[in-house]
Amino acid sequence: MTTLASPDVLTQLRLRQLDDDGYFTTPVIFDEASVNGVRGEFLRMWQEQIARADASGNKDEARYARQRLFLSQLDHASPICDAFCRHPAILEVLGQILGPDVDITWNQAIMKAPQAKETTQPGTALDNTFAWHQDMQYAVAGDYAKDTNPEIFLAPNTGLTLWIAISRTTVDNGTLWVLPGRHKEGLLKHTRQGDPVKGEWAGEYDTSYRVPAVLRPGQMIAFRKYLPHGSGQNVSNENRLAYQIGYSVPGLKTAPSRDVSPVLRGGKPVR
């Protein structure tokens, strides 16, 4: 299997694409055992979340749990996920792009189940698309911005997001789409959809030039924090599973945070 230690993987072309387009994709870089281990954890936690949502009696929560679920801070919930966030292939990428000192700043499982087009209602719990957005919109507008150092938090090149395919990802099963080059424009305009506090942010900008991330299990797309992205509805007959992990140079938070922990110091892994 190709690994990121191989000189033909993290090429100058990919690094140039990160600067020019705000993202790049890799070949399959994760060993099958690691991907299968994360997949098993995701499916186990998914079923546990469905059971909790059903027990709550909240019908919208039960629908979301089944159709489009986000589970965060899995490095604290699962030793398997924690180890994956520190996988040698990831650390190789981080060391070359962010430098010898790097922190993990966020991680979440993203699961989409199949659903029939005719049963969905756009903008409701029955629709498992995710609106065009920049992650920084959620960070700036939400609680995550608390106790952050603006010189690191707001700077465009101090962080990197990895979106890793745990299942195959296709246009039919609702993969991620990106807007090449739009990361250079800073924070773009967004409006809330639905609930004024919990509703999704939806970008108000041209999305006609967009590219899908069609990936095999073990491939990933890496992108800058201001790159607009979204995902389509899963109209296939398979679950779509992805692991999104954020990293930053140290100093993002000015107070201790459960979200942040070191993964590289002086180019050496921190366990």
C-alpha positions as CSV (number, residue, x, y, z in Angstrom):
1,M,0.0,0.0,0.0
2,T,1.1,3.5,-0.8
3,T,1.9,5.6,2.3
4,L,2.6,9.2,2.8
5,A,6.2,8.4,3.5
6,S,6.4,7.8,-0.2
7,P,7.7,10.9,-2.1
8,D,5.1,10.5,-4.8
9,V,2.1,11.1,-2.5
10,L,2.4,14.6,-0.9
11,T,3.8,16.1,-4.1
12,Q,4.6,19.7,-4.9
13,L,1.6,19.6,-7.2
14,R,-0.7,18.8,-4.3
15,L,0.9,21.5,-2.1
16,R,0.4,24.0,-4.9
17,Q,-3.2,22.9,-5.3
18,L,-3.7,23.5,-1.5
19,D,-2.5,27.1,-2.1
20,D,-4.4,27.7,-5.3
21,D,-7.6,25.7,-4.8
22,G,-7.7,25.4,-1.1
23,Y,-7.7,21.6,-1.1
24,F,-6.1,18.4,-2.4
25,T,-7.0,14.7,-2.4
26,T,-4.7,11.8,-1.7
27,P,-4.5,8.2,-2.9
28,V,-5.5,5.5,-0.4
29,I,-3.1,6.2,2.5
30,F,-4.6,4.4,5.5
31,D,-4.2,0.7,6.1
32,E,-7.3,-1.5,5.9
33,A,-7.2,-2.5,9.5
34,S,-7.2,1.1,10.7
35,V,-10.2,2.1,8.4
36,N,-12.1,-1.1,9.4
37,G,-11.5,-0.3,13.1
38,V,-12.9,3.2,12.8
39,R,-15.8,2.0,10.7
40,G,-16.7,-0.5,13.4
41,E,-16.6,2.2,16.1
42,F,-18.8,4.5,14.0
43,L,-21.4,1.9,13.4
44,R,-21.5,0.9,17.1
45,M,-21.8,4.5,18.2
46,W,-24.4,5.2,15.6
47,Q,-26.7,2.5,16.9
48,E,-26.2,3.7,20.4
49,Q,-27.2,7.2,19.4
50,I,-30.3,6.0,17.6
51,A,-31.3,4.1,20.8
52,R,-30.8,7.3,22.9
53,A,-32.7,9.4,20.4
54,D,-35.6,7.0,20.3
55,A,-35.7,6.9,24.1
56,S,-35.8,10.8,24.2
57,G,-39.2,10.8,22.4
58,N,-38.0,13.6,20.2
59,K,-39.1,12.7,16.6
60,D,-36.7,15.1,14.9
61,E,-33.7,13.8,16.9
62,A,-34.7,10.3,16.0
63,R,-34.8,11.1,12.3
64,Y,-31.5,12.9,12.4
65,A,-29.9,10.0,14.2
66,R,-31.0,7.6,11.5
67,Q,-30.5,9.8,8.5
68,R,-27.6,12.3,9.1
69,L,-25.6,12.1,12.3
70,F,-22.6,14.0,13.6
71,L,-20.7,12.6,16.6
72,S,-17.9,14.9,18.0
73,Q,-14.8,14.5,20.2
74,L,-14.5,10.9,19.4
75,D,-10.8,11.0,20.5
76,H,-12.2,11.1,24.0
77,A,-14.9,8.4,23.4
78,S,-12.9,5.8,21.6
79,P,-9.2,4.7,21.9
80,I,-9.5,3.4,18.3
81,C,-10.6,6.9,17.0
82,D,-8.0,8.6,19.2
83,A,-5.3,6.4,17.6
84,F,-6.6,7.1,14.1
85,C,-6.4,10.9,14.7
86,R,-2.7,10.3,15.4
87,H,-2.1,7.9,12.5
88,P,1.4,8.1,11.0
89,A,0.0,9.0,7.6
90,I,-1.8,12.0,9.2
91,L,1.2,13.1,11.1
92,E,3.3,13.0,7.9
93,V,0.8,15.4,6.2
94,L,0.6,17.7,9.2
95,G,4.4,17.9,9.6
96,Q,4.9,18.9,6.0
97,I,2.1,21.5,5.9
98,L,1.7,22.9,9.4
99,G,5.2,22.2,10.8
100,P,6.7,20.3,13.7
101,D,4.2,21.4,16.3
102,V,0.5,20.6,15.8
103,D,-2.6,20.2,17.9
104,I,-5.9,18.4,17.1
105,T,-8.7,20.9,17.4
106,W,-11.8,19.1,16.4
107,N,-13.0,15.7,15.2
108,Q,-16.4,14.2,14.3
109,A,-17.9,11.3,12.6
110,I,-20.4,12.1,9.8
111,M,-22.8,9.4,8.9
112,K,-25.5,9.5,6.1
113,A,-28.0,6.7,5.6
114,P,-29.8,6.1,2.3
115,Q,-33.1,7.9,1.7
116,A,-35.5,8.1,-1.1
117,K,-35.8,11.4,-2.9
118,E,-39.6,11.4,-2.9
119,T,-39.8,11.1,0.9
120,T,-37.6,14.1,1.7
121,Q,-38.4,17.8,2.4
122,P,-35.5,20.2,1.8
123,G,-34.5,22.0,4.9
124,T,-36.2,19.6,7.3
125,A,-35.0,16.6,9.4
126,L,-36.1,14.4,6.5
127,D,-33.4,15.8,4.2
128,N,-29.8,14.7,4.8
129,T,-28.1,17.2,2.5
130,F,-25.8,19.7,4.2
131,A,-25.9,23.3,3.0
132,W,-23.0,25.1,1.4
133,H,-20.9,26.6,4.2
134,Q,-17.5,27.5,5.6
135,D,-16.6,25.7,8.8
136,M,-15.3,29.1,10.0
137,Q,-18.9,30.4,9.9
138,Y,-19.9,27.8,12.5
139,A,-16.8,28.5,14.5
140,V,-17.1,32.3,14.5
141,A,-20.8,32.3,15.2
142,G,-20.8,29.6,17.9
143,D,-19.3,28.7,21.2
144,Y,-16.0,27.4,19.7
145,A,-14.8,31.0,19.2
146,K,-14.6,31.5,23.0
147,D,-11.1,31.8,24.4
148,T,-9.4,31.7,21.0
149,N,-6.3,33.6,19.9
150,P,-7.5,35.6,16.8
151,E,-4.0,35.6,15.3
152,I,-4.3,31.8,15.0
153,F,-8.1,31.3,15.0
154,L,-8.8,33.7,12.1
155,A,-5.6,33.3,10.1
156,P,-6.2,31.2,6.9
157,N,-3.1,29.0,6.9
158,T,-2.7,28.1,10.6
159,G,-5.0,25.0,10.3
160,L,-5.9,22.1,8.1
161,T,-9.1,20.0,7.9
162,L,-8.9,16.3,6.9
163,W,-12.1,14.7,5.5
164,I,-11.4,10.9,5.4
165,A,-13.5,8.4,3.6
166,I,-14.4,5.5,6.0
167,S,-16.8,4.1,3.4
168,R,-16.5,4.9,-0.2
169,T,-18.0,8.3,-1.0
170,T,-19.8,9.0,-4.3
171,V,-22.1,11.7,-5.7
172,D,-25.1,9.3,-5.2
173,N,-24.3,8.7,-1.5
174,G,-23.9,12.3,-0.6
175,T,-20.2,13.0,-0.7
176,L,-18.5,16.3,0.0
177,W,-18.4,19.0,-2.7
178,V,-15.9,21.9,-2.6
179,L,-15.6,25.3,-4.3
180,P,-12.0,25.5,-5.6
181,G,-10.2,28.8,-4.9
182,R,-12.9,30.4,-2.8
183,H,-10.9,30.0,0.4
184,K,-9.0,33.1,-0.7
185,E,-12.0,35.3,-0.2
186,G,-12.2,35.0,3.6
187,L,-15.5,34.6,5.4
188,L,-18.4,34.8,3.0
189,K,-22.0,35.7,3.7
190,H,-24.2,33.0,5.3
191,T,-27.8,33.0,6.7
192,R,-29.4,30.7,9.2
193,Q,-31.9,28.1,7.9
194,G,-34.8,27.1,10.0
195,D,-34.2,27.4,13.8
196,P,-32.5,30.8,14.5
197,V,-30.2,29.2,17.0
198,K,-29.7,25.5,15.9
199,G,-30.4,25.8,12.2
200,E,-27.8,25.3,9.5
201,W,-25.8,28.1,8.1
202,A,-26.3,28.4,4.3
203,G,-23.8,30.2,2.2
204,E,-25.1,33.0,-0.1
205,Y,-22.6,32.8,-2.9
206,D,-22.2,31.3,-6.4
207,T,-21.7,27.5,-6.2
208,S,-21.8,26.7,-10.0
209,Y,-18.0,25.8,-10.1
210,R,-17.9,22.9,-7.7
211,V,-16.0,19.7,-7.5
212,P,-17.1,16.4,-5.7
213,A,-14.8,14.4,-3.5
214,V,-15.3,10.9,-4.9
215,L,-13.1,8.7,-2.6
216,R,-12.4,5.1,-1.8
217,P,-12.1,4.0,1.8
218,G,-8.8,5.2,3.1
219,Q,-8.5,8.2,0.8
220,M,-9.0,11.8,2.1
221,I,-9.5,15.3,1.0
222,A,-7.5,18.0,3.0
223,F,-8.6,21.6,2.9
224,R,-8.1,25.0,4.4
225,K,-10.5,26.4,7.0
226,Y,-12.2,29.0,4.7
227,L,-12.9,26.6,1.8
228,P,-16.7,26.5,1.1
229,H,-18.1,23.0,1.0
230,G,-21.4,21.1,1.3
231,S,-22.8,17.7,0.6
232,G,-25.7,16.2,-1.3
233,Q,-28.4,13.8,-0.4
234,N,-27.7,10.1,0.0
235,V,-29.9,8.5,-2.7
236,S,-27.8,5.3,-2.9
237,N,-28.4,2.0,-1.1
238,E,-25.4,2.3,1.2
239,N,-24.3,4.2,4.2
240,R,-21.8,7.0,3.7
241,L,-19.3,7.3,6.6
242,A,-16.6,10.0,6.9
243,Y,-14.3,11.2,9.6
244,Q,-13.6,15.0,9.7
245,I,-10.6,16.0,11.8
246,G,-9.3,19.5,12.3
247,Y,-5.7,20.4,13.2
248,S,-3.9,23.7,14.0
249,V,-0.5,25.1,15.0
250,P,-0.4,25.4,18.9
251,G,-2.0,28.4,20.6
252,L,-5.5,28.3,19.1
253,K,-7.1,28.3,22.6
254,T,-6.1,30.7,25.3
255,A,-7.7,28.5,28.0
256,P,-7.7,24.7,28.5
257,S,-10.1,23.1,26.1
258,R,-11.4,19.5,25.8
259,D,-11.3,20.1,22.0
260,V,-7.5,20.7,21.8
261,S,-4.6,18.4,22.5
262,P,-1.1,18.0,21.0
263,V,-0.3,15.4,18.3
264,L,3.1,16.7,17.2
265,R,5.9,18.4,19.2
266,G,9.3,18.9,17.6
267,G,8.2,16.7,14.8
268,K,7.7,13.8,17.2
269,P,4.3,12.1,17.8
270,V,2.6,12.9,21.1
271,R,0.6,10.0,22.5
